[in-house]
Amino acid sequence: MEILCSRCGIAEIQRDGKRWCLKYQLDVSDGAKEAKADCYYFIEPQFEDGEPMTVRENLMFKECELASRKMRGPV
């Protein structure tokens, strides 16, 4: 299975070219041992007005999305 972390919206590109997961604070570059095959926080990079959102904005967007799912259910 392809590692999704390397193309996740919350994976920040470091100066040395490696990708760093902002949520779990670990290296998620292609071939990294810690990278996950399927992650609860995976998000495609988001765009707003044609501009890519920052890694922190993507993380905040995903956390809000996950929080809103918890609020759904029978009343």
N, CA, C and O atoms as a DFTB+ gen file, in Angstrom:
300 C
 N C O
     1  1       0.837      -1.183       0.000
     2  2       0.000       0.000       0.000
     3  2       0.879       1.242       0.000
     4  3       1.899       1.287       0.687
     5  1       0.490       2.234      -0.759
     6  2       1.257       3.472      -0.857
     7  2       1.188       4.243       0.453
     8  3       0.136       4.305       1.089
     9  1       2.300       4.826       0.849
    10  2       2.336       5.630       2.069
    11  2       1.709       6.987       1.769
    12  3       2.191       7.722       0.907
    13  1       0.643       7.315       2.476
    14  2      -0.072       8.559       2.236
    15  2       0.606       9.763       2.871
    16  3       0.408      10.886       2.408
    17  1       1.391       9.565       3.907
    18  2       2.000      10.672       4.638
    19  2       2.800      11.603       3.740
    20  3       2.808      12.815       3.958
    21  1       3.464      11.060       2.747
    22  2       4.333      11.881       1.910
    23  2       3.564      12.886       1.057
    24  3       4.159      13.827       0.531
    25  1       2.255      12.701       0.913
    26  2       1.461      13.684       0.165
    27  2       0.303      14.243       0.988
    28  3      -0.711      14.668       0.436
    29  1       0.460      14.239       2.293
    30  2      -0.554      14.749       3.212
    31  2      -0.432      16.266       3.353
    32  3       0.659      16.823       3.233
    33  1      -1.542      16.913       3.605
    34  2      -1.561      18.366       3.755
    35  2      -0.938      18.861       5.046
    36  3      -0.652      20.052       5.168
    37  1      -0.715      17.970       6.024
    38  2      -0.088      18.412       7.268
    39  2       1.365      17.957       7.363
    40  3       1.967      18.015       8.435
    41  1       1.930      17.502       6.241
    42  2       3.349      17.135       6.193
    43  2       4.127      18.336       5.673
    44  3       4.000      18.715       4.508
    45  1       4.922      18.923       6.536
    46  2       5.677      20.128       6.213
    47  2       7.014      19.768       5.576
    48  3       7.706      18.870       6.056
    49  1       7.381      20.453       4.509
    50  2       8.659      20.200       3.841
    51  2       9.751      20.962       4.585
    52  3       9.669      22.178       4.753
    53  1      10.772      20.235       5.026
    54  2      11.896      20.821       5.754
    55  2      12.948      21.338       4.779
    56  3      12.869      21.082       3.577
    57  1      13.923      22.060       5.296
    58  2      14.993      22.623       4.465
    59  2      15.800      21.535       3.750
    60  3      16.288      21.746       2.640
    61  1      15.935      20.375       4.392
    62  2      16.717      19.290       3.793
    63  2      15.896      18.446       2.812
    64  3      16.391      17.443       2.297
    65  1      14.648      18.844       2.552
    66  2      13.804      18.148       1.585
    67  2      12.936      17.056       2.183
    68  3      12.072      16.514       1.493
    69  1      13.144      16.720       3.451
    70  2      12.321      15.703       4.099
    71  2      10.991      16.311       4.516
    72  3      10.852      17.528       4.643
    73  1      10.013      15.426       4.725
    74  2       8.680      15.882       5.153
    75  2       8.478      15.517       6.619
    76  3       8.846      14.425       7.050
    77  1       7.892      16.435       7.380
    78  2       7.716      16.298       8.810
    79  2       6.236      16.407       9.135
    80  3       5.596      17.389       8.761
    81  1       5.674      15.408       9.832
    82  2       4.263      15.429      10.216
    83  2       4.088      16.404      11.375
    84  3       4.682      16.234      12.439
    85  1       3.273      17.418      11.157
    86  2       3.046      18.439      12.176
    87  2       2.233      17.892      13.345
    88  3       2.411      18.339      14.478
    89  1       1.358      16.947      13.095
    90  2       0.509      16.381      14.148
    91  2       1.282      15.422      15.050
    92  3       1.249      15.558      16.273
    93  1       1.971      14.462      14.458
    94  2       2.635      13.417      15.236
    95  2       4.125      13.669      15.463
    96  3       4.788      12.883      16.140
    97  1       4.654      14.750      14.906
    98  2       6.044      15.149      15.093
    99  2       7.026      14.037      14.747
   100  3       7.843      13.637      15.576
   101  1       6.937      13.535      13.495
   102  2       7.876      12.517      13.042
   103  2       8.123      12.658      11.547
   104  3       7.332      13.267      10.826
   105  1       9.235      12.086      11.093
   106  2       9.627      12.130       9.693
   107  2       8.703      11.224       8.879
   108  3       8.540      10.045       9.196
   109  1       8.103      11.782       7.831
   110  2       7.191      11.006       6.992
   111  2       7.619      11.030       5.533
   112  3       6.789      10.861       4.640
   113  1       8.903      11.237       5.285
   114  2       9.419      11.231       3.919
   115  2       9.218       9.850       3.311
   116  3       9.007       8.872       4.028
   117  1       9.285       9.776       1.993
   118  2       9.171       8.470       1.324
   119  2      10.197       7.519       1.912
   120  3      11.381       7.849       1.977
   121  1       9.769       6.361       2.334
   122  2      10.668       5.356       2.885
   123  2      10.931       5.491       4.373
   124  3      11.694       4.704       4.932
   125  1      10.313       6.475       5.034
   126  2      10.514       6.629       6.476
   127  2       9.830       5.484       7.209
   128  3       8.727       5.081       6.841
   129  1      10.474       4.963       8.237
   130  2       9.938       3.820       8.978
   131  2       8.678       4.178       9.757
   132  3       7.807       3.330       9.948
   133  1       8.574       5.437      10.211
   134  2       7.447       5.825      11.058
   135  2       6.188       6.179      10.271
   136  3       5.115       6.296      10.862
   137  1       6.291       6.351       8.968
   138  2       5.153       6.774       8.162
   139  2       4.026       5.748       8.254
   140  3       4.269       4.544       8.337
   141  1       2.797       6.242       8.238
   142  2       1.633       5.371       8.394
   143  2       0.965       5.115       7.049
   144  3       0.979       5.976       6.169
   145  1       0.387       3.945       6.894
   146  2      -0.298       3.605       5.654
   147  2      -1.672       4.280       5.575
   148  3      -2.070       4.737       4.503
   149  1      -2.385       4.344       6.674
   150  2      -3.648       5.055       6.713
   151  2      -3.745       5.769       8.058
   152  3      -3.640       5.152       9.119
   153  1      -3.944       7.062       7.988
   154  2      -3.911       7.913       9.176
   155  2      -5.246       8.618       9.327
   156  3      -5.848       9.049       8.344
   157  1      -5.696       8.730      10.543
   158  2      -6.950       9.398      10.858
   159  2      -6.895      10.876      10.467
   160  3      -7.927      11.472      10.157
   161  1      -5.707      11.466      10.480
   162  2      -5.541      12.892      10.197
   163  2      -5.140      13.190       8.761
   164  3      -4.868      14.346       8.436
   165  1      -5.093      12.175       7.880
   166  2      -4.707      12.432       6.492
   167  2      -5.672      13.424       5.854
   168  3      -6.890      13.306       5.991
   169  1      -5.102      14.403       5.153
   170  2      -5.902      15.388       4.421
   171  2      -5.139      15.786       3.168
   172  3      -3.935      16.041       3.212
   173  1      -5.845      15.835       2.065
   174  2      -5.240      16.347       0.832
   175  2      -4.947      17.834       1.062
   176  3      -5.687      18.494       1.791
   177  1      -3.894      18.368       0.462
   178  2      -3.632      19.805       0.595
   179  2      -4.847      20.611       0.127
   180  3      -5.382      20.369      -0.955
   181  1      -5.271      21.561       0.943
   182  2      -6.454      22.368       0.670
   183  2      -6.049      23.700       0.037
   184  3      -4.942      24.192       0.254
   185  1      -6.958      24.269      -0.743
   186  2      -6.718      25.548      -1.400
   187  2      -7.837      26.511      -1.036
   188  3      -8.993      26.117      -0.887
   189  1      -7.471      27.789      -0.897
   190  2      -8.443      28.834      -0.620
   191  2      -8.161      29.981      -1.578
   192  3      -7.067      30.544      -1.563
   193  1      -9.123      30.330      -2.402
   194  2      -8.973      31.366      -3.421
   195  2      -7.797      31.073      -4.354
   196  3      -7.096      31.992      -4.776
   197  1      -7.583      29.809      -4.674
   198  2      -6.521      29.414      -5.583
   199  2      -5.139      29.329      -4.950
   200  3      -4.183      28.915      -5.605
   201  1      -5.025      29.714      -3.687
   202  2      -3.749      29.662      -2.966
   203  2      -3.741      28.454      -2.044
   204  3      -4.744      28.175      -1.388
   205  1      -2.618      27.727      -1.982
   206  2      -2.567      26.585      -1.052
   207  2      -2.562      27.056       0.400
   208  3      -1.892      28.027       0.751
   209  1      -3.317      26.354       1.228
   210  2      -3.334      26.673       2.654
   211  2      -2.032      26.180       3.285
   212  3      -1.413      25.241       2.783
   213  1      -1.617      26.811       4.381
   214  2      -0.394      26.395       5.051
   215  2      -0.624      25.060       5.751
   216  3      -1.760      24.608       5.895
   217  1       0.462      24.441       6.180
   218  2       0.384      23.159       6.878
   219  2      -0.424      23.321       8.167
   220  3      -1.241      22.462       8.496
   221  1      -0.204      24.399       8.885
   222  2      -0.944      24.650      10.134
   223  2      -2.437      24.865       9.861
   224  3      -3.277      24.399      10.631
   225  1      -2.770      25.556       8.789
   226  2      -4.174      25.756       8.426
   227  2      -4.831      24.432       8.053
   228  3      -5.975      24.180       8.429
   229  1      -4.110      23.580       7.313
   230  2      -4.641      22.260       6.970
   231  2      -4.904      21.434       8.223
   232  3      -5.928      20.758       8.319
   233  1      -3.981      21.487       9.185
   234  2      -4.156      20.742      10.433
   235  2      -5.368      21.258      11.195
   236  3      -6.174      20.470      11.690
   237  1      -5.499      22.572      11.292
   238  2      -6.641      23.157      12.004
   239  2      -7.957      22.790      11.306
   240  3      -8.948      22.486      11.969
   241  1      -7.963      22.819       9.985
   242  2      -9.143      22.450       9.203
   243  2      -9.545      21.009       9.491
   244  3     -10.721      20.724       9.714
   245  1      -8.568      20.095       9.486
   246  2      -8.841      18.678       9.730
   247  2      -9.310      18.438      11.156
   248  3     -10.226      17.646      11.375
   249  1      -8.700      19.109      12.135
   250  2      -9.119      18.942      13.530
   251  2     -10.548      19.429      13.735
   252  3     -11.306      18.818      14.487
   253  1     -10.922      20.519      13.078
   254  2     -12.303      21.013      13.160
   255  2     -13.278      20.033      12.505
   256  3     -14.379      19.810      13.008
   257  1     -12.861      19.454      11.381
   258  2     -13.698      18.466      10.690
   259  2     -13.930      17.242      11.578
   260  3     -15.053      16.748      11.679
   261  1     -12.878      16.762      12.213
   262  2     -13.006      15.592      13.088
   263  2     -13.848      15.913      14.323
   264  3     -14.627      15.073      14.774
   265  1     -13.701      17.106      14.866
   266  2     -14.485      17.501      16.036
   267  2     -15.968      17.594      15.687
   268  3     -16.817      17.234      16.503
   269  1     -16.287      18.070      14.495
   270  2     -17.693      18.191      14.104
   271  2     -18.333      16.821      13.910
   272  3     -19.536      16.667      14.120
   273  1     -17.545      15.825      13.511
   274  2     -18.089      14.464      13.368
   275  2     -18.488      13.885      14.724
   276  3     -19.455      13.130      14.815
   277  1     -17.758      14.231      15.760
   278  2     -18.071      13.713      17.097
   279  2     -19.374      14.273      17.630
   280  3     -20.019      13.651      18.474
   281  1     -19.763      15.434      17.150
   282  2     -20.972      16.089      17.644
   283  2     -22.239      15.542      16.990
   284  3     -23.344      15.849      17.437
   285  1     -22.094      14.751      15.955
   286  2     -23.259      14.199      15.264
   287  2     -23.733      12.938      15.966
   288  3     -22.953      12.248      16.622
   289  1     -24.983      12.653      15.825
   290  2     -25.524      11.445      16.423
   291  2     -26.950      11.668      16.888
   292  3     -27.508      12.752      16.712
   293  1     -27.537      10.641      17.479
   294  2     -28.932      10.783      17.935
   295  2     -29.036      11.787      19.076
   296  3     -28.137      11.926      19.906
   297  1     -30.160      12.473      19.081
   298  2     -30.395      13.489      20.109
   299  2     -31.299      12.941      21.165
   300  3     -31.621      13.641      22.125
